[in-house]
Amino acid sequence: MDTKLIALPERAMELVEKWGGQAMDLVPRADKWLETSAKIGVLKSGSKVAMKFVRRNPVLVAATVAGAGALWFIARKKAKQARNGDGRDAIEGSARRIEAKRPARKTTRSPAARKTTRTRARTQAPTAES
């Protein structure tokens, strides 16, 4: 019986080393599980907040989505232009500058027409009879 009592702490140490080593092997996986579960929790709570916002402000969300789509379209178009060339390269050839000349002013009204409207306005002045 004395040998069993002496061997008990040794046996306990062997079991602790065995199970401790295996537990240490599991720790990195547990760390990944904890990290993943934290990410899932954040995603779940974030989605709840987002859904409340969408329910309260549907027009704002629609405008944001439309704006993002427009920005994506413009960026895609610019990338395509950059791939194919801007189209802003100089055109080879020759050119001649022509000075612009203003044509003589043509008046549609005659001076007599202007005078008649002025006199008509003067003749319609209020009189003492009315």
Residue pairs with C-beta under 8 A, 6 or more apart in sequence:
53 61
54 61
81 87
